[in-house]
Amino acid sequence: MFEVIRQSWANSPFAARSATRDTETDQTRLQSVARAIEQALKSAEAEHSGLKARIDDVLARAAITLGNGTDEYLTREPADIDLQNQFDRQIANGQLRLENLAQQIQAFAFLKVALQTRFPDFKSGSRQS
């Protein structure tokens, strides 16, 4: 039995990778995770910023259609009422999406910190090929 093991060991001995190669492999693996988190974070932040600008624009247009008279809602044309209702729906949907994006941004930022905390030797700026 031992002879079979000895012969197989002689033909193909076990050899672990070098510590340098292990470090490079770990860095490459962590780099792909860090890039994915960073990409998701930047994408969510860009969407949040763009949507916020569009909501601000809709709020400004809605304010114009409201008018400034205290009894203007009594004499408002049906077309203006429909337009105001559309603005209300758009604003509500946009604000809900902004809240969702804010939660995602917070979660991605947490993942970024967690990655840095759990792997303190990870060098996020290095690119391994």
C-alpha positions as CSV (number, residue, x, y, z in Angstrom):
1,M,0.0,0.0,0.0
2,F,2.7,2.4,1.0
3,E,4.7,1.5,-2.1
4,V,1.8,2.7,-4.3
5,I,1.6,6.0,-2.5
6,R,5.4,6.4,-2.7
7,Q,5.4,5.7,-6.4
8,S,2.6,8.2,-7.1
9,W,4.3,10.8,-5.0
10,A,7.5,10.3,-6.9
11,N,5.8,10.7,-10.2
12,S,3.8,13.9,-9.4
13,P,4.7,15.4,-6.0
14,F,2.3,17.9,-4.5
15,A,3.5,21.5,-4.6
16,A,1.6,24.5,-3.3
17,R,1.7,27.8,-5.2
18,S,4.0,30.5,-4.0
19,A,2.8,33.0,-1.5
20,T,3.3,35.8,-4.2
21,R,1.1,34.0,-6.6
22,D,-1.6,33.5,-3.9
23,T,-1.5,37.2,-3.1
24,E,-1.8,38.1,-6.8
25,T,-4.8,35.7,-7.2
26,D,-6.4,37.1,-4.1
27,Q,-5.9,40.7,-5.3
28,T,-7.3,39.9,-8.7
29,R,-10.4,38.3,-7.1
30,L,-10.9,41.2,-4.7
31,Q,-10.3,43.8,-7.5
32,S,-13.2,42.3,-9.5
33,V,-15.6,42.6,-6.5
34,A,-14.4,46.2,-5.7
35,R,-14.9,47.2,-9.4
36,A,-18.4,45.8,-9.4
37,I,-19.3,47.6,-6.1
38,E,-17.8,50.9,-7.4
39,Q,-19.6,50.6,-10.7
40,A,-22.9,50.0,-9.0
41,L,-22.4,52.8,-6.6
42,K,-21.5,55.3,-9.4
43,S,-24.4,54.2,-11.5
44,A,-26.9,54.6,-8.7
45,E,-25.4,58.0,-7.8
46,A,-25.7,59.2,-11.4
47,E,-29.3,58.0,-11.7
48,H,-30.1,59.7,-8.4
49,S,-28.5,63.0,-9.5
50,G,-30.3,63.0,-12.9
51,L,-33.6,62.1,-11.4
52,K,-33.4,64.7,-8.7
53,A,-32.7,67.4,-11.4
54,R,-35.8,66.2,-13.4
55,I,-38.0,66.2,-10.3
56,D,-36.8,69.7,-9.5
57,D,-37.8,70.8,-13.0
58,V,-41.2,69.2,-12.7
59,L,-41.8,70.9,-9.4
60,A,-40.9,74.2,-10.9
61,R,-43.3,73.6,-13.8
62,A,-46.1,72.4,-11.4
63,A,-45.7,75.6,-9.4
64,I,-46.3,77.7,-12.4
65,T,-49.5,75.8,-13.3
66,L,-50.8,76.2,-9.8
67,G,-50.8,79.9,-9.9
68,N,-50.6,82.2,-6.9
69,G,-54.2,83.1,-6.1
70,T,-55.8,81.6,-3.0
71,D,-58.9,80.7,-4.8
72,E,-57.4,79.8,-8.2
73,Y,-58.3,76.1,-7.7
74,L,-61.9,77.1,-8.0
75,T,-61.6,78.6,-11.5
76,R,-58.9,76.3,-12.9
77,E,-59.6,74.8,-16.3
78,P,-60.0,71.0,-16.6
79,A,-56.9,70.8,-18.9
80,D,-54.9,72.5,-16.1
81,I,-56.3,70.1,-13.5
82,D,-55.3,67.1,-15.7
83,L,-51.8,68.6,-16.1
84,Q,-51.5,69.2,-12.4
85,N,-52.6,65.6,-11.7
86,Q,-49.9,64.3,-14.1
87,F,-47.3,66.4,-12.4
88,D,-48.4,65.0,-9.0
89,R,-48.1,61.4,-10.2
90,Q,-44.7,62.1,-11.8
91,I,-43.4,63.7,-8.7
92,A,-44.7,60.9,-6.4
93,N,-43.1,58.2,-8.6
94,G,-39.9,60.1,-8.9
95,Q,-39.6,60.7,-5.1
96,L,-40.3,57.0,-4.5
97,R,-37.5,56.1,-6.9
98,L,-35.2,58.7,-5.2
99,E,-35.8,57.0,-1.9
100,N,-35.0,53.5,-3.4
101,L,-31.8,54.9,-5.0
102,A,-30.7,56.5,-1.7
103,Q,-31.1,53.1,0.0
104,Q,-29.1,51.4,-2.7
105,I,-26.4,54.0,-2.5
106,Q,-26.2,53.5,1.2
107,A,-26.0,49.7,0.8
108,F,-23.3,49.9,-1.9
109,A,-21.2,52.3,0.3
110,F,-21.6,49.9,3.2
111,L,-20.4,47.0,0.9
112,K,-17.4,49.1,-0.1
113,V,-16.4,49.8,3.5
114,A,-17.1,46.1,4.4
115,L,-14.7,45.0,1.7
116,Q,-12.0,47.4,2.9
117,T,-12.5,46.3,6.5
118,R,-12.6,42.5,5.9
119,F,-9.6,42.6,3.6
120,P,-7.3,45.3,5.0
121,D,-4.3,44.2,2.8
122,F,-6.4,44.7,-0.4
123,K,-5.0,47.5,-2.6
124,S,-8.0,48.8,-4.5
125,G,-5.9,50.9,-6.9
126,S,-3.8,48.0,-8.1
127,R,-4.8,46.2,-11.3
128,Q,-3.8,42.6,-11.7
129,S,-3.9,40.9,-15.1
